[in-house]
Amino acid sequence: MDGDVNILDLTIVASSFEEDGQNAADVNGDGIVNILDLVQVAVLFDNTKSTP
């Protein structure tokens, strides 16, 4: 939630893989951390919300 999508976000999702229930790593909100969450983070990797 720092505005940057980076390796730390990917690590959080990967370390929570296959967990279910309410979880910050469930980025698509479907109730389970799975490959769809990893892909969503990977697509946004290195994107930032801030301007230079």
ABEGO torsion letter per residue (X at the ends): XAGBBBAAAAAAAAAABGBBEBBAABAAGAGBBBAAAAAAAAAABGBBABBX
